[in-house]
Amino acid sequence: MSYFKRLYDSPTFMTWFSFSAKSLSILVVLPLILSSFSKSEISLWYLFNILFGFQILADLGFGNTFSRIISYSMVGLDNIDSIGLNKLEQNNLKKPNWDLIVTLKKEMGKIFFIIAIVFISIITLISILFLDEPIERLDNSESGYILLSLILFVLFIKVYSRRYISFITGVNKVALLRRWEGFIIYLQIISSILILITTSNFYYLVINNQVWVLVGVANTYFLQKRILKSHNIYSYNENINLIKIPKKSFINHVFMPAIKSGIGTLSSYGLNQFSSFLLIDFLVEDDLVIYLICFRFISIISEFSRAPFYAKIPYFNQQYHSNTNENLLKIVKVNINTSILLAVICCLLILLFGDFSLELIRSKVKHLDYLLWFLLSLNLIFERLGAMHFQLHSLSNKVVWHKANLIYGVIFITVILLSIKEYGMYSIPIAMLTGNVCYYTFTAIKTTFKEFSYNILRFHYKIILYIIILASINLIFLLK
């Protein structure tokens, strides 16, 4: 029973539970989609999913920044000007500073409302520019535009609600958050299956998914309320003394780190996601479907493999504020190695069983493109490694990775412009890999080395081995 409770309260395991629900959509929902919908509907389905994925960019880095400061506050941060100063000894941890936490919660409400308005305005413009042609390919294009309007409305609500997730993550209730998220996604998948079996209607399926997104938003609101209530903190805040945060302090410790994070995410993840829209004008429909399916597989692997590290970031934040660098590095190293190993194993499993998987899900695409998959797999490893190193450095609330991401973005765009006409769908993973290997990942490792002064080879020797194994097995498939 105690073992089950440990899993039940484990941030990593509950993140995987949530992920397992999303994986079910690949095993069950995707085959139904591929066998029920036209190629135009399949392409639009993936493009809608990518559009909704842009919500990660929406908070402009404020979500992670607020979560990080709330995590510090959970181990006794007095005020935001004390960040990085006077680290606490592990045996002298203070109680949570709920005055500061509730103050930050209120600030998030104002900021995320403004962010949601700005973000939806930009996404609406992108949708008008790039989704008109795929929507026009539908038998009923008018309904397609109605669906797009619904998605944009739900996306606004979702972005505004990200403040709840930031709060829940900051107080280190990741297991609780992911557990409920998993339950809701399973219900969403079950309802999607019923709709596909009974109606095979593309429009009903999209509407169903948006309804469950709204249910998820309501859930995070009530989870936040439940956490506050468990600490005897109610909406009227009679037992809380709100702290006035000086404007200069807010700019230095919240606004600037958040904006830097936002710029970094936009110039890396944003460009990678946006690249799928660029392919619309350069690929025939069959190649576009191949690319989107592989991109979807690699995105799922990325999400699955990041759990051992990212689910523990609130814990790492607390350890940074209350522990020595040497102990922190030991904890973080294990989780980085685990994340990279999982990514390599998953990429190799798709390589080995990719054709069978496509057959299993009744895909109209019958064969995995080995070169495309090798490039995407190799890029995933380097990108994840760089991202985790920058996250390690950001535990200090000093955000520098936006500079590396901007240079990555310049390299990415340059390679795309030079190669997309000749190499088509291969140009995007080539551009990603060039940016990561030549600059991003190298800079990330150099940055953490300067901050923490560790032995680079000893820290990474397992990861080097994993990369050699991944490349060797992929080359065997390419040369056979």
N, C-alpha and C positions, 0 to 999 in steps of 0.2 A: 504493500500500500504506500509506503514511504517513497519507493522508487517511482510509482505512478505519480505521486504528488510532485516529485522533483521534475519530472517531465512536464507536468501540468503547469508548473510555475517557471519553466525554463524559457527564456526569451528566444533562444535559438530553436528549440524544438517547436514552440508555438508559431514561430515564423515559418518553419517548414510545414507545420499543419496548415497554415494559411496558404502556403505555396502549393500544397498537395491539392487543394481545392482548385487552384488555377490550372494545375497540371491535368486535372480531370477534364478540363475543357479541351485539352489537346487530344486526349485519348477517346473522348466520347463526343463532345460537341463539335470539334473540328471535322471529324469524318462526316457527320451529318450535314455540316455546312458545305463541305467540298462536294458532297454527292447531291445536295438539294439545290444549291444556288448556281447561277451562271457565273462565268469568269468575271463579268463586270461587277456583280454583286460581291463576289469573293474579294476582289481588289478593293472595292469601296469599304467592305467590312474591315479589312486590315488598315486602311487609311483612316477610318473613323477611330480605330483603336490607337493608332499612332497619334492622332489629333488629341485624344483624351490623355495620352501619355505625356503631353506637353505640360500637364498640371504640375509635374515635378519642377518645371522651370518657374512656375507661377509665383512662388513665395519669395523669389529673388534672394534666397539665402536666409530670410528672416526666420523661417521655421527652425532650421538647424541651429541658428545663433541663439534664439530664445530657449530652445531645448537645452543647449549647452549651459547657459547661465542659470536656468532653473535647476539643472543637475548640480551645479556648484552650490546653489542655495540649499539644496537638500542635505548637504554636509556642512552647512553653517556659514556660507558666504554672507558677510555683513552688508556689503554694498558693492555695486558693480565696479567701483574704483579699486576694489581690493583684489580683482581678478589677477591671478598669477603672482600675487604677493603673499608672503607669510604662509606658505603651505602648512596645512595642519598635519600633525603627527597622527598615525593611524589609531593610536590608543587615546587620542584626545579629540575625537570627532565631536562636532557640535550638533545640536538638533536642527531640523529644517527651519529655515527662516521664512515662515509663511507670509509675513508682511511683504517681503520682497517678491515672493512667488506670486501672490495675488496681484500685486502692483504690475508685474510683468504680464500677467494674464489679461489685465484690463488694457494695457498698451497694445497687446496683440490684436484685440478686437478692433481697435481703430485702424491699425496699419493694414490688416488683412482685408478690410473692406475696400480701402483705396487700391490695394494690389489687385483684388478681384475685378474691379472696374477697368483698370488699365489693361490687365491681362486679356480679358474677354474682348476688349476693343481690338487688340492686336491680333488675336486668334481669329476673330471674325474677318478681318482683312485678309489674313493668310488663306482662310477657307474660301473666300470669294475668288481669290487669285488662282488657287490650285485645285480646288475640288469641283469646279463647275463642269469640267470635261468628264470626269468619272461619273458624276451625277447624271449628266445628260445621256450617258450610255444606258442608263436604266430604262426599263419599259415604261415606268411611271416616274419621270424626273421630278414632277411637282411634289410627290410624296417624299422623294429624296431630299428636297430642300426643306420640307417640314421636319424631317428627321434631323437634319443638320441644325436647324433652329432649336430643336429640343435638346440636342447634345450641347450646344453652346450655353443654353439656360442652365442645364444641370452642371455643366463645367463651372459656371460662375458660383453656384451654391457649393460645389465641391472645393473650389479654391478658397472661398471665404471660410469654410469649415476646417481648413487645415490647421487653424489655430488650436483646435481641440486636440489634434494629433500631436502637435508640438508640446502642448502641456502634458499629455499622458506620457509621451516619450521622456520628457524632461524629469518627471518624478519617478522614472524607471519602472513604469508599469507596462513594459513592452509585451510581456507574456499575456497580460489581460487584453491589451489592444489586439494583438494578432489572433488570440483565441476566438474573440467575437468576430473579428474580420473573417476568419476561416469558416465559422458557422454560416455567416451571411453569404459568403461566396458559394458554399455548398448548396444553399437554398437557391441562389441565382442559377447555378449550373443545372440543378434539377428542373427548375421552371423552364430553362432554355431547352432542355431535352424534350420536355413535354410539348413545347411550342413547335419544335422542329418535327417531332413525330406526328403531331396532330394536324399541323397547318403547313409546314415547310415555308413559312412566310418570313421573308427577310425583314420586313418593316416591323412585324410583331416582335421579332427577336431583338432588334435594336431598342424598341420601346421598353421591353422587359428588362434589359440590362440597365437602362437609365433609371427605372423605378427602383431597382436594387441598389444603385449608387446612392439614391436619396435615403433609402433605409439605412445604409452604412453611415451616412452623415448624421442621421438622427441617433444612431447607436453611439457614435463618438461623443456627441453632446451629452447623452445620459451617463456615459462612462466617466466623463470629466466631472459631472455633478456628483456622481457616486463617490469618486475619490475625495473630492472636497468635503462631502458630508461625513466620510469616514474619519476626517480630521477635525470634525466639528466646525467646518467653515461653510457658511450658508450665503445665499445671494445677497443678503442685506449687510454681511460683513461687520457685525457689531463687535466681534472679537478680533478684528484686524485693523491695524494702523497702517494705512497706505503710505508708502514712502515716496516722497517727491524726488524724482530722478532729475538732476541738473541736465540741462540741454546739452552741454558740452560732454558730459559723461555718457549720455545716451548716444551721441554721435560717435564718440571714440570706441565704445565697447559694444554697441548694438548695431547702429546704422552702418558704419564703415565695414565691419566684418561681414555683415549681411550682404551689402551691395557687392563687395568683392566676391563672396561666394556665389551670388546670383550671376555676376559677369562670367565667372569661371564655369558654372553649370551651363549657361547659355552658349558659350563658345566651344563646349565639348559635347555634352549630351544633346543640347539643342541642335547643333549642326548635324550630329549623327542621325537624329530622328528626322530632321528636315530634309536630309539627303534622299529619303524615300520618296518625297514629293518631287524632287528634281528628276528622278528616274521616269516619271510618268511621260515626259516628253521625249525620252531617249530610247525607251525599250518597247519592243512589241509586247502585246498583252501576256503571252506565254512566259517570256523572260521576267516580266514584272512579277507574275505570280510566283515563279521560282525564287526570286530574290526575297519577296515578302515572307514566304514560308520559312526560308533559311534565317532571315532576320528575326522572325518571331521565335524560332527555336533558340537562337543565340541569346535573345533577350530573356527568355525563360531560364536558361542556364545561368545567365548573369545574376538574375534575381535569386535563384536557388543557392548559388555558391557564395553569395555575399552575406548570407544569414549569420554564419559563425562570427563574423566581424561586426557588421553593422547593427545587429540586434543588441550588441553589448556596448555600443558607443556611450549611452548614458552612464553605464558602469565605468567605462574608461574615463569619462569626464570626472566622475567622482574620485577615481583613483589618482588622476592627475592632480586634483586639488588637495589630496590627502596622503600621497605616497611618494616614494623616491622614484626617480627616472629609471633606475636599474630594475626595480620590481615591476614598474609599468611596462617596460620593454619586454620582459619575460612573458607577461600576460598577453600582450598584443601579438608577439611573434607567433605564438601557438595558433592564434586565431587567423592570422594572415596566411600561414602555411596551410591550415585546414581549408580556408576559402579557395586558395589556388589549386590545391589537390582536388577538391570537389569539382571545380571548373574543368580541369583537365580530364578527369574521369568521365564527366557528362559529355564533353566534346568527343571523346573517343567512342563512347557508347553510340552516339548519333552517327559517327563515321562508320562504325562496324555494322550497325543495324538500321542505318538511314533508309535504304531502299525498302527494307521490310516494314519500317515504320510508315513510310509513305503508302505502301500497299495496304497496311492495316487500317489507315485512316481514309482509305479509298480516294487518295488524292489523284487528280488528273495529271499531276507531275509524278512520273514513275521512278525517276532516278535522281539521287543526290548529286549535285555538282561538286565533285571533290575539291577542285581548286578554290571555288567560292567558299566552301566550308573550311578548308585549311586556313585561308586568309582571315575569315571571321573568327575562327578559334584562336589563332595566334594573337590576333589583335585583342581579343577578350582578355587573355592572360596578362598582356602588357598593360592594358588599360586598367584592369582591376588592381594590379600591383601598384601602379602609380596612384590611383585614386585612394587606396588604403593608406599609402604613405602620407599623402596630403591630409587625409583625415587624422592620422596620428599627429601630425604637426599642428593641426587645427584644434587639438585638445587644449592648447594653450590660449585659445581665442585670438591667436595671431594668424590671420588668413593671408596667405601669399600665393595660393595656387591659381588665383584668377589670372596672374601674369602668364604662367605656364600654359593655361588653357587658351588665352588669347593668341599666343604664338602657335599653339597647336592648331587653332582655328585658321590662322593665316596659311600654315603648311597644308592643312586639309583642303582649303578652298583652292590654293594654287595647284595642287596635284589633281584635283577634280577637273579644273578648267583645262589642264593640259592633257588629260587622259580619258575623259568620259566618252568622247566620240569614238575613240579607237577601242577602248576596253569595255565600254558599256557597264554592266552590273559589277564587274570586277574593280572598276575604278574607285568605288566608294570604300571597300575594305582596304585597298592599296593605300588610299589617302589616309584612312584612319591609322593603319599600321605605320606608315611613314611618320606621321605626327607623333605617335606614341613612342616608337623606338628611337627616333632621332632627337626627340626633345622632352616630351611630357614625363615619361616614366623615369628617365635619367635624372631630370631636374627634381622630381619628387623624392627620389632616394638621396640625392645630394642635400636637399632641404632638411630631411629628418636627421641625416648624419650631422649636419651643423648644429641642430637643436639638441640632439641626445648623445652624440659622440659614441657610436657603437662600431663594432667590427662588421663592415659591410659584407664581406665574404661569408663569415660565420653566420650572419643573420639570414643570408639568402641561399645558402648552398643547396637546400632541399628544393627551393623554387627553380634553381638552375637545372637540377636533375629532372624536375617535372616538365620543363619546357623542352629539354632534349628528347624526352620520351614522346611528347606530343608531336614534335616536328618529325621525328624518325618514323613513327607509325603512319602519319599523314603522307610522307614522301613515298612510303611503300605502296600506298593506294594510288598515288598519282603516277607512279612509274610502272605499275603492273599492266 
